[in-house]
Every structure is written in C-alpha cells, then in structure tokens.
Amino acid sequence: MNKVVIAAAIAGTMFAASGSAAFAAGDLGEFSNNCAFGLTKGVKKFTDCSVQEKIDGKLYCFSKQSAKEAFMKDPEGNLTKAQSFYADNQ
C-alpha cells in the first residue's frame, strides 16, 4: 500500500511540475491566459487555463466552462471581439 501511495504522490508531483513549468514560461494560451470570453465583454480575467479550447491550432483559455460554452456559440465573432479588445488594452 505504501508503494502505491508513494507512486501516486510522485506522479502527481511530476504532473504539477511539468504543468507549472509550462505555465511559468507562458506557453499555454493566447491572450496571455486571459479568459477569451471575458475579453469579448471588455474584461481581462487571468486564468490557469484549466478550461480551454483549441481553435485553428491556437489554445484559448476560459475562466469557467460556461464562459467557454458561451464563446463557442459564435467562435469567429467572439474571437474578433476578443482580439480587438486585447490589442487595445495590453
């Protein structure tokens, strides 16, 4: 039993370390990991990018699942709005 617990702890630590290294390097999402849907509403909301969607090979982050669902109702239109707001507010 101890071996299982130790193995799980090591695996969890390795996963967290690899994720945080990528996160620290800024390698995750477009818009510097801000919620893409929030940007369409004129709000910059930094996320951990745990809710995400790939569109045309780019990773977009969302603050929560419902924000992603709302964004995906009109991904092209919302992406245009998000890009415009983000470009004007960096």
C-alpha positions in Angstrom: 0.0 0.0 0.0 2.8 2.4 0.8 4.3 1.8 -2.6 1.0 2.8 -4.3 0.7 6.0 -2.3 4.3 7.0 -2.9 3.9 6.2 -6.7 0.8 8.3 -6.8 2.5 11.2 -5.0 5.5 11.1 -7.3 3.3 11.0 -10.4 1.2 13.9 -9.1 4.3 16.0 -8.3 5.8 15.3 -11.8 2.5 16.3 -13.4 2.2 19.5 -11.4 5.9 20.4 -12.0 5.5 20.0 -15.8 2.3 22.0 -15.9 3.6 24.8 -13.8 6.9 25.0 -15.8 4.9 25.5 -19.0 2.6 27.9 -17.2 5.5 29.9 -15.8 7.0 30.1 -19.3 3.8 31.5 -20.6 3.4 28.6 -23.1 -0.3 27.9 -22.6 -2.9 30.1 -24.1 -3.4 33.1 -26.3 -4.1 36.5 -24.8 -1.6 35.7 -22.0 -4.0 33.2 -20.5 -6.8 35.7 -20.1 -10.3 34.4 -20.4 -11.2 34.8 -24.1 -14.9 35.2 -23.4 -14.1 37.9 -20.7 -12.2 39.8 -23.4 -15.3 39.9 -25.6 -17.1 41.7 -22.7 -14.2 44.1 -22.1 -12.8 42.4 -19.1 -9.3 41.0 -18.6 -9.5 37.9 -16.3 -6.4 35.9 -15.9 -6.9 32.1 -15.8 -5.0 29.0 -15.0 -6.1 27.7 -18.5 -7.7 24.6 -17.0 -10.8 25.3 -19.2 -9.6 25.6 -22.7 -10.4 25.1 -26.4 -8.1 24.9 -29.5 -9.2 26.9 -32.4 -7.2 26.9 -35.6 -4.3 25.3 -33.7 -4.2 28.0 -31.0 -5.1 27.4 -27.4 -7.7 29.7 -25.8 -8.3 29.8 -22.0 -11.6 30.4 -20.2 -12.4 31.2 -16.6 -15.1 28.6 -16.4 -17.0 26.0 -18.5 -20.0 28.3 -19.0 -17.7 31.1 -20.4 -16.3 28.6 -22.9 -19.7 27.4 -23.9 -20.9 31.0 -24.5 -17.8 31.8 -26.5 -18.2 28.7 -28.7 -21.7 29.7 -29.7 -20.0 32.2 -32.1 -16.3 31.4 -32.1 -15.4 33.6 -35.1 -17.3 36.6 -34.0 -16.2 36.3 -30.4 -12.5 35.8 -31.4 -12.7 39.0 -33.4 -14.1 40.9 -30.4 -11.5 39.4 -28.0 -8.6 40.2 -30.3 -9.7 43.8 -30.8 -10.2 44.4 -27.0 -6.9 42.7 -26.1 -4.9 44.6 -28.8 -6.3 47.9 -27.4 -5.7 47.0 -23.8 -2.3 45.4 -23.4 
